Amino acid sequence: MPSEKNCSLTIAGTEEEVTKVAVRHAIEDHGHQDSPELQEQVRSMLKDEA
């Protein structure tokens, strides 16, 4: 997600693992509320590892 805190966190793993950790990070460190929309937004930003 675009970050107002200039967050540079990178997470690697399966789609399920990355989504779970990224959503938790968004909630705990950036103040987002857990929702299906947040989870979908996180999934839409995933990129395959090069």
CHARMM-style PDB file with segment names, atoms N, HN, CA, C and O in Angstrom:
ATOM      1  N   MET     1       0.837  -1.166   0.000  1.00  0.00      PROA
ATOM      2  CA  MET     1       0.000   0.000   0.000  1.00  0.00      PROA
ATOM      3  C   MET     1       0.885   1.234   0.000  1.00  0.00      PROA
ATOM      4  O   MET     1       1.966   1.226   0.589  1.00  0.00      PROA
ATOM      5  N   PRO     2       0.449   2.250  -0.631  1.00  0.00      PROA
ATOM      6  CA  PRO     2       1.205   3.496  -0.520  1.00  0.00      PROA
ATOM      7  C   PRO     2       1.273   3.888   0.947  1.00  0.00      PROA
ATOM      8  O   PRO     2       0.281   3.795   1.669  1.00  0.00      PROA
ATOM      9  N   SER     3       2.419   4.316   1.374  1.00  0.00      PROA
ATOM     10  HN  SER     3       3.225   4.392   0.787  1.00  0.00      PROA
ATOM     11  CA  SER     3       2.629   4.574   2.787  1.00  0.00      PROA
ATOM     12  C   SER     3       2.987   6.016   3.063  1.00  0.00      PROA
ATOM     13  O   SER     3       3.897   6.573   2.450  1.00  0.00      PROA
ATOM     14  N   GLU     4       2.268   6.612   3.986  1.00  0.00      PROA
ATOM     15  HN  GLU     4       1.529   6.160   4.484  1.00  0.00      PROA
ATOM     16  CA  GLU     4       2.608   7.958   4.425  1.00  0.00      PROA
ATOM     17  C   GLU     4       3.840   7.921   5.317  1.00  0.00      PROA
ATOM     18  O   GLU     4       4.471   8.954   5.538  1.00  0.00      PROA
ATOM     19  N   LYS     5       4.191   6.753   5.829  1.00  0.00      PROA
ATOM     20  HN  LYS     5       3.679   5.913   5.649  1.00  0.00      PROA
ATOM     21  CA  LYS     5       5.344   6.587   6.713  1.00  0.00      PROA
ATOM     22  C   LYS     5       6.589   6.181   5.941  1.00  0.00      PROA
ATOM     23  O   LYS     5       7.624   5.899   6.544  1.00  0.00      PROA
ATOM     24  N   ASN     6       6.504   6.147   4.602  1.00  0.00      PROA
ATOM     25  HN  ASN     6       5.663   6.377   4.112  1.00  0.00      PROA
ATOM     26  CA  ASN     6       7.620   5.706   3.774  1.00  0.00      PROA
ATOM     27  C   ASN     6       8.117   4.333   4.197  1.00  0.00      PROA
ATOM     28  O   ASN     6       9.322   4.111   4.305  1.00  0.00      PROA
ATOM     29  N   CYS     7       7.202   3.425   4.432  1.00  0.00      PROA
ATOM     30  HN  CYS     7       6.223   3.606   4.344  1.00  0.00      PROA
ATOM     31  CA  CYS     7       7.517   2.067   4.856  1.00  0.00      PROA
ATOM     32  C   CYS     7       8.244   1.343   3.723  1.00  0.00      PROA
ATOM     33  O   CYS     7       7.837   1.418   2.563  1.00  0.00      PROA
ATOM     34  N   SER     8       9.306   0.654   4.066  1.00  0.00      PROA
ATOM     35  HN  SER     8       9.637   0.593   5.008  1.00  0.00      PROA
ATOM     36  CA  SER     8      10.087  -0.059   3.056  1.00  0.00      PROA
ATOM     37  C   SER     8      10.055  -1.579   3.272  1.00  0.00      PROA
ATOM     38  O   SER     8      10.894  -2.297   2.728  1.00  0.00      PROA
ATOM     39  N   LEU     9       9.102  -2.065   4.053  1.00  0.00      PROA
ATOM     40  HN  LEU     9       8.421  -1.481   4.495  1.00  0.00      PROA
ATOM     41  CA  LEU     9       9.012  -3.480   4.362  1.00  0.00      PROA
ATOM     42  C   LEU     9       8.787  -4.304   3.097  1.00  0.00      PROA
ATOM     43  O   LEU     9       7.980  -3.941   2.242  1.00  0.00      PROA
ATOM     44  N   THR    10       9.507  -5.410   2.993  1.00  0.00      PROA
ATOM     45  HN  THR    10      10.163  -5.705   3.688  1.00  0.00      PROA
ATOM     46  CA  THR    10       9.313  -6.379   1.918  1.00  0.00      PROA
ATOM     47  C   THR    10       8.989  -7.720   2.555  1.00  0.00      PROA
ATOM     48  O   THR    10       9.648  -8.139   3.507  1.00  0.00      PROA
ATOM     49  N   ILE    11       7.975  -8.388   2.028  1.00  0.00      PROA
ATOM     50  HN  ILE    11       7.440  -8.047   1.255  1.00  0.00      PROA
ATOM     51  CA  ILE    11       7.548  -9.679   2.562  1.00  0.00      PROA
ATOM     52  C   ILE    11       7.578 -10.689   1.422  1.00  0.00      PROA
ATOM     53  O   ILE    11       7.106 -10.395   0.324  1.00  0.00      PROA
ATOM     54  N   ALA    12       8.127 -11.872   1.668  1.00  0.00      PROA
ATOM     55  HN  ALA    12       8.510 -12.111   2.560  1.00  0.00      PROA
ATOM     56  CA  ALA    12       8.185 -12.914   0.646  1.00  0.00      PROA
ATOM     57  C   ALA    12       7.555 -14.180   1.194  1.00  0.00      PROA
ATOM     58  O   ALA    12       7.614 -14.448   2.395  1.00  0.00      PROA
ATOM     59  N   GLY    13       6.952 -14.955   0.310  1.00  0.00      PROA
ATOM     60  HN  GLY    13       6.904 -14.738  -0.665  1.00  0.00      PROA
ATOM     61  CA  GLY    13       6.355 -16.224   0.690  1.00  0.00      PROA
ATOM     62  C   GLY    13       5.222 -16.558  -0.246  1.00  0.00      PROA
ATOM     63  O   GLY    13       5.121 -16.005  -1.341  1.00  0.00      PROA
ATOM     64  N   THR    14       4.367 -17.468   0.187  1.00  0.00      PROA
ATOM     65  HN  THR    14       4.449 -17.918   1.077  1.00  0.00      PROA
ATOM     66  CA  THR    14       3.205 -17.817  -0.619  1.00  0.00      PROA
ATOM     67  C   THR    14       2.206 -16.666  -0.565  1.00  0.00      PROA
ATOM     68  O   THR    14       2.290 -15.803   0.309  1.00  0.00      PROA
ATOM     69  N   GLU    15       1.265 -16.658  -1.498  1.00  0.00      PROA
ATOM     70  HN  GLU    15       1.197 -17.359  -2.208  1.00  0.00      PROA
ATOM     71  CA  GLU    15       0.252 -15.599  -1.510  1.00  0.00      PROA
ATOM     72  C   GLU    15      -0.492 -15.549  -0.170  1.00  0.00      PROA
ATOM     73  O   GLU    15      -0.741 -14.466   0.361  1.00  0.00      PROA
ATOM     74  N   GLU    16      -0.836 -16.686   0.359  1.00  0.00      PROA
ATOM     75  HN  GLU    16      -0.634 -17.565  -0.072  1.00  0.00      PROA
ATOM     76  CA  GLU    16      -1.555 -16.748   1.631  1.00  0.00      PROA
ATOM     77  C   GLU    16      -0.702 -16.185   2.771  1.00  0.00      PROA
ATOM     78  O   GLU    16      -1.189 -15.397   3.582  1.00  0.00      PROA
ATOM     79  N   GLU    17       0.574 -16.592   2.832  1.00  0.00      PROA
ATOM     80  HN  GLU    17       0.970 -17.232   2.173  1.00  0.00      PROA
ATOM     81  CA  GLU    17       1.471 -16.109   3.894  1.00  0.00      PROA
ATOM     82  C   GLU    17       1.677 -14.595   3.803  1.00  0.00      PROA
ATOM     83  O   GLU    17       1.580 -13.878   4.798  1.00  0.00      PROA
ATOM     84  N   VAL    18       1.960 -14.139   2.606  1.00  0.00      PROA
ATOM     85  HN  VAL    18       2.040 -14.722   1.797  1.00  0.00      PROA
ATOM     86  CA  VAL    18       2.236 -12.718   2.419  1.00  0.00      PROA
ATOM     87  C   VAL    18       0.999 -11.882   2.741  1.00  0.00      PROA
ATOM     88  O   VAL    18       1.101 -10.851   3.405  1.00  0.00      PROA
ATOM     89  N   THR    19      -0.151 -12.319   2.277  1.00  0.00      PROA
ATOM     90  HN  THR    19      -0.234 -13.156   1.738  1.00  0.00      PROA
ATOM     91  CA  THR    19      -1.380 -11.568   2.550  1.00  0.00      PROA
ATOM     92  C   THR    19      -1.636 -11.476   4.046  1.00  0.00      PROA
ATOM     93  O   THR    19      -1.951 -10.402   4.559  1.00  0.00      PROA
ATOM     94  N   LYS    20      -1.505 -12.579   4.740  1.00  0.00      PROA
ATOM     95  HN  LYS    20      -1.249 -13.452   4.324  1.00  0.00      PROA
ATOM     96  CA  LYS    20      -1.746 -12.610   6.190  1.00  0.00      PROA
ATOM     97  C   LYS    20      -0.808 -11.652   6.927  1.00  0.00      PROA
ATOM     98  O   LYS    20      -1.249 -10.865   7.764  1.00  0.00      PROA
ATOM     99  N   VAL    21       0.471 -11.721   6.615  1.00  0.00      PROA
ATOM    100  HN  VAL    21       0.830 -12.360   5.934  1.00  0.00      PROA
ATOM    101  CA  VAL    21       1.452 -10.878   7.307  1.00  0.00      PROA
ATOM    102  C   VAL    21       1.297  -9.410   6.903  1.00  0.00      PROA
ATOM    103  O   VAL    21       1.410  -8.523   7.749  1.00  0.00      PROA
ATOM    104  N   ALA    22       1.043  -9.154   5.637  1.00  0.00      PROA
ATOM    105  HN  ALA    22       0.952  -9.875   4.950  1.00  0.00      PROA
ATOM    106  CA  ALA    22       0.904  -7.773   5.170  1.00  0.00      PROA
ATOM    107  C   ALA    22      -0.340  -7.110   5.764  1.00  0.00      PROA
ATOM    108  O   ALA    22      -0.300  -5.937   6.134  1.00  0.00      PROA
ATOM    109  N   VAL    23      -1.434  -7.851   5.857  1.00  0.00      PROA
ATOM    110  HN  VAL    23      -1.466  -8.804   5.557  1.00  0.00      PROA
ATOM    111  CA  VAL    23      -2.645  -7.294   6.466  1.00  0.00      PROA
ATOM    112  C   VAL    23      -2.390  -6.999   7.941  1.00  0.00      PROA
ATOM    113  O   VAL    23      -2.773  -5.939   8.436  1.00  0.00      PROA
ATOM    114  N   ARG    24      -1.751  -7.921   8.638  1.00  0.00      PROA
ATOM    115  HN  ARG    24      -1.440  -8.782   8.236  1.00  0.00      PROA
ATOM    116  CA  ARG    24      -1.432  -7.700  10.056  1.00  0.00      PROA
ATOM    117  C   ARG    24      -0.551  -6.464  10.219  1.00  0.00      PROA
ATOM    118  O   ARG    24      -0.771  -5.656  11.121  1.00  0.00      PROA
ATOM    119  N   HSD    25       0.444  -6.318   9.346  1.00  0.00      PROA
ATOM    120  HN  HSD    25       0.622  -6.974   8.613  1.00  0.00      PROA
ATOM    121  CA  HSD    25       1.329  -5.157   9.390  1.00  0.00      PROA
ATOM    122  C   HSD    25       0.544  -3.865   9.137  1.00  0.00      PROA
ATOM    123  O   HSD    25       0.743  -2.872   9.836  1.00  0.00      PROA
ATOM    124  N   ALA    26      -0.345  -3.879   8.143  1.00  0.00      PROA
ATOM    125  HN  ALA    26      -0.507  -4.687   7.576  1.00  0.00      PROA
ATOM    126  CA  ALA    26      -1.142  -2.693   7.823  1.00  0.00      PROA
ATOM    127  C   ALA    26      -2.006  -2.274   9.017  1.00  0.00      PROA
ATOM    128  O   ALA    26      -2.179  -1.084   9.279  1.00  0.00      PROA
ATOM    129  N   ILE    27      -2.540  -3.256   9.729  1.00  0.00      PROA
ATOM    130  HN  ILE    27      -2.399  -4.223   9.515  1.00  0.00      PROA
ATOM    131  CA  ILE    27      -3.395  -2.973  10.888  1.00  0.00      PROA
ATOM    132  C   ILE    27      -2.565  -2.468  12.059  1.00  0.00      PROA
ATOM    133  O   ILE    27      -2.862  -1.418  12.630  1.00  0.00      PROA
ATOM    134  N   GLU    28      -1.525  -3.214  12.415  1.00  0.00      PROA
ATOM    135  HN  GLU    28      -1.284  -4.067  11.952  1.00  0.00      PROA
ATOM    136  CA  GLU    28      -0.756  -2.912  13.620  1.00  0.00      PROA
ATOM    137  C   GLU    28       0.139  -1.684  13.473  1.00  0.00      PROA
ATOM    138  O   GLU    28       0.279  -0.904  14.415  1.00  0.00      PROA
ATOM    139  N   ASP    29       0.738  -1.510  12.314  1.00  0.00      PROA
ATOM    140  HN  ASP    29       0.624  -2.143  11.549  1.00  0.00      PROA
ATOM    141  CA  ASP    29       1.722  -0.435  12.163  1.00  0.00      PROA
ATOM    142  C   ASP    29       1.203   0.788  11.424  1.00  0.00      PROA
ATOM    143  O   ASP    29       1.786   1.868  11.520  1.00  0.00      PROA
ATOM    144  N   HSD    30       0.113   0.626  10.690  1.00  0.00      PROA
ATOM    145  HN  HSD    30      -0.361  -0.251  10.612  1.00  0.00      PROA
ATOM    146  CA  HSD    30      -0.382   1.749   9.889  1.00  0.00      PROA
ATOM    147  C   HSD    30      -1.814   2.144  10.226  1.00  0.00      PROA
ATOM    148  O   HSD    30      -2.357   3.072   9.626  1.00  0.00      PROA
ATOM    149  N   GLY    31      -2.435   1.446  11.185  1.00  0.00      PROA
ATOM    150  HN  GLY    31      -1.994   0.693  11.673  1.00  0.00      PROA
ATOM    151  CA  GLY    31      -3.742   1.844  11.681  1.00  0.00      PROA
ATOM    152  C   GLY    31      -4.932   1.504  10.796  1.00  0.00      PROA
ATOM    153  O   GLY    31      -6.021   2.043  10.993  1.00  0.00      PROA
ATOM    154  N   HSD    32      -4.743   0.620   9.826  1.00  0.00      PROA
ATOM    155  HN  HSD    32      -3.859   0.181   9.666  1.00  0.00      PROA
ATOM    156  CA  HSD    32      -5.864   0.211   8.975  1.00  0.00      PROA
ATOM    157  C   HSD    32      -6.795  -0.717   9.751  1.00  0.00      PROA
ATOM    158  O   HSD    32      -6.386  -1.339  10.731  1.00  0.00      PROA
ATOM    159  N   GLN    33      -8.037  -0.804   9.313  1.00  0.00      PROA
ATOM    160  HN  GLN    33      -8.369  -0.299   8.516  1.00  0.00      PROA
ATOM    161  CA  GLN    33      -9.011  -1.736   9.885  1.00  0.00      PROA
ATOM    162  C   GLN    33      -9.053  -2.987   9.022  1.00  0.00      PROA
ATOM    163  O   GLN    33      -9.031  -2.903   7.794  1.00  0.00      PROA
ATOM    164  N   ASP    34      -9.115  -4.158   9.671  1.00  0.00      PROA
ATOM    165  HN  ASP    34      -9.133  -4.227  10.669  1.00  0.00      PROA
ATOM    166  CA  ASP    34      -9.206  -5.406   8.917  1.00  0.00      PROA
ATOM    167  C   ASP    34     -10.556  -5.467   8.216  1.00  0.00      PROA
ATOM    168  O   ASP    34     -11.596  -5.213   8.824  1.00  0.00      PROA
ATOM    169  N   SER    35     -10.528  -5.801   6.952  1.00  0.00      PROA
ATOM    170  HN  SER    35      -9.683  -6.007   6.459  1.00  0.00      PROA
ATOM    171  CA  SER    35     -11.756  -5.925   6.172  1.00  0.00      PROA
ATOM    172  C   SER    35     -11.448  -6.726   4.919  1.00  0.00      PROA
ATOM    173  O   SER    35     -10.288  -6.848   4.526  1.00  0.00      PROA
ATOM    174  N   PRO    36     -12.473  -7.268   4.296  1.00  0.00      PROA
ATOM    175  CA  PRO    36     -12.252  -7.960   3.019  1.00  0.00      PROA
ATOM    176  C   PRO    36     -11.634  -7.023   1.983  1.00  0.00      PROA
ATOM    177  O   PRO    36     -10.837  -7.457   1.152  1.00  0.00      PROA
ATOM    178  N   GLU    37     -11.995  -5.747   2.029  1.00  0.00      PROA
ATOM    179  HN  GLU    37     -12.643  -5.394   2.705  1.00  0.00      PROA
ATOM    180  CA  GLU    37     -11.443  -4.774   1.088  1.00  0.00      PROA
ATOM    181  C   GLU    37      -9.945  -4.595   1.291  1.00  0.00      PROA
ATOM    182  O   GLU    37      -9.191  -4.522   0.321  1.00  0.00      PROA
ATOM    183  N   LEU    38      -9.506  -4.525   2.553  1.00  0.00      PROA
ATOM    184  HN  LEU    38     -10.119  -4.584   3.342  1.00  0.00      PROA
ATOM    185  CA  LEU    38      -8.071  -4.395   2.839  1.00  0.00      PROA
ATOM    186  C   LEU    38      -7.339  -5.627   2.332  1.00  0.00      PROA
ATOM    187  O   LEU    38      -6.289  -5.507   1.701  1.00  0.00      PROA
ATOM    188  N   GLN    39      -7.878  -6.803   2.597  1.00  0.00      PROA
ATOM    189  HN  GLN    39      -8.731  -6.901   3.109  1.00  0.00      PROA
ATOM    190  CA  GLN    39      -7.231  -8.027   2.153  1.00  0.00      PROA
ATOM    191  C   GLN    39      -7.137  -8.081   0.631  1.00  0.00      PROA
ATOM    192  O   GLN    39      -6.116  -8.503   0.087  1.00  0.00      PROA
ATOM    193  N   GLU    40      -8.187  -7.660  -0.052  1.00  0.00      PROA
ATOM    194  HN  GLU    40      -9.016  -7.317   0.390  1.00  0.00      PROA
ATOM    195  CA  GLU    40      -8.171  -7.649  -1.518  1.00  0.00      PROA
ATOM    196  C   GLU    40      -7.187  -6.608  -2.043  1.00  0.00      PROA
ATOM    197  O   GLU    40      -6.500  -6.848  -3.036  1.00  0.00      PROA
ATOM    198  N   GLN    41      -7.116  -5.464  -1.385  1.00  0.00      PROA
ATOM    199  HN  GLN    41      -7.674  -5.269  -0.578  1.00  0.00      PROA
ATOM    200  CA  GLN    41      -6.169  -4.430  -1.807  1.00  0.00      PROA
ATOM    201  C   GLN    41      -4.733  -4.947  -1.666  1.00  0.00      PROA
ATOM    202  O   GLN    41      -3.899  -4.723  -2.544  1.00  0.00      PROA
ATOM    203  N   VAL    42      -4.453  -5.633  -0.568  1.00  0.00      PROA
ATOM    204  HN  VAL    42      -5.130  -5.815   0.145  1.00  0.00      PROA
ATOM    205  CA  VAL    42      -3.121  -6.214  -0.369  1.00  0.00      PROA
ATOM    206  C   VAL    42      -2.840  -7.238  -1.473  1.00  0.00      PROA
ATOM    207  O   VAL    42      -1.772  -7.206  -2.083  1.00  0.00      PROA
ATOM    208  N   ARG    43      -3.782  -8.140  -1.734  1.00  0.00      PROA
ATOM    209  HN  ARG    43      -4.650  -8.165  -1.238  1.00  0.00      PROA
ATOM    210  CA  ARG    43      -3.583  -9.158  -2.776  1.00  0.00      PROA
ATOM    211  C   ARG    43      -3.324  -8.524  -4.138  1.00  0.00      PROA
ATOM    212  O   ARG    43      -2.505  -9.024  -4.908  1.00  0.00      PROA
ATOM    213  N   SER    44      -4.011  -7.436  -4.438  1.00  0.00      PROA
ATOM    214  HN  SER    44      -4.677  -7.030  -3.813  1.00  0.00      PROA
ATOM    215  CA  SER    44      -3.870  -6.793  -5.746  1.00  0.00      PROA
ATOM    216  C   SER    44      -2.488  -6.163  -5.934  1.00  0.00      PROA
ATOM    217  O   SER    44      -2.075  -5.889  -7.061  1.00  0.00      PROA
ATOM    218  N   MET    45      -1.780  -5.937  -4.833  1.00  0.00      PROA
ATOM    219  HN  MET    45      -2.115  -6.160  -3.917  1.00  0.00      PROA
ATOM    220  CA  MET    45      -0.463  -5.311  -4.907  1.00  0.00      PROA
ATOM    221  C   MET    45       0.679  -6.334  -4.954  1.00  0.00      PROA
ATOM    222  O   MET    45       1.837  -5.952  -5.122  1.00  0.00      PROA
ATOM    223  N   LEU    46       0.370  -7.616  -4.809  1.00  0.00      PROA
ATOM    224  HN  LEU    46      -0.571  -7.926  -4.673  1.00  0.00      PROA
ATOM    225  CA  LEU    46       1.424  -8.643  -4.808  1.00  0.00      PROA
ATOM    226  C   LEU    46       2.073  -8.736  -6.173  1.00  0.00      PROA
ATOM    227  O   LEU    46       1.427  -8.583  -7.210  1.00  0.00      PROA
ATOM    228  N   LYS    47       3.377  -8.993  -6.139  1.00  0.00      PROA
ATOM    229  HN  LYS    47       3.901  -9.117  -5.297  1.00  0.00      PROA
ATOM    230  CA  LYS    47       4.151  -9.187  -7.361  1.00  0.00      PROA
ATOM    231  C   LYS    47       4.913 -10.493  -7.242  1.00  0.00      PROA
ATOM    232  O   LYS    47       5.384 -10.857  -6.165  1.00  0.00      PROA
ATOM    233  N   ASP    48       5.029 -11.197  -8.368  1.00  0.00      PROA
ATOM    234  HN  ASP    48       4.646 -10.901  -9.243  1.00  0.00      PROA
ATOM    235  CA  ASP    48       5.833 -12.417  -8.375  1.00  0.00      PROA
ATOM    236  C   ASP    48       7.286 -12.064  -8.127  1.00  0.00      PROA
ATOM    237  O   ASP    48       7.776 -11.031  -8.583  1.00  0.00      PROA
ATOM    238  N   GLU    49       7.972 -12.939  -7.394  1.00  0.00      PROA
ATOM    239  HN  GLU    49       7.574 -13.778  -7.023  1.00  0.00      PROA
ATOM    240  CA  GLU    49       9.403 -12.731  -7.163  1.00  0.00      PROA
ATOM    241  C   GLU    49      10.154 -12.919  -8.475  1.00  0.00      PROA
ATOM    242  O   GLU    49       9.824 -13.788  -9.283  1.00  0.00      PROA
ATOM    243  N   ALA    50      11.153 -12.096  -8.664  1.00  0.00      PROA
ATOM    244  HN  ALA    50      11.420 -11.391  -8.008  1.00  0.00      PROA
ATOM    245  CA  ALA    50      11.953 -12.172  -9.910  1.00  0.00      PROA
ATOM    246  C   ALA    50      13.007 -13.239  -9.799  1.00  0.00      PROA
ATOM    247  OT1 ALA    50      13.773 -13.451 -10.739  1.00  0.00      PROA
TER     248      ALA     50
END
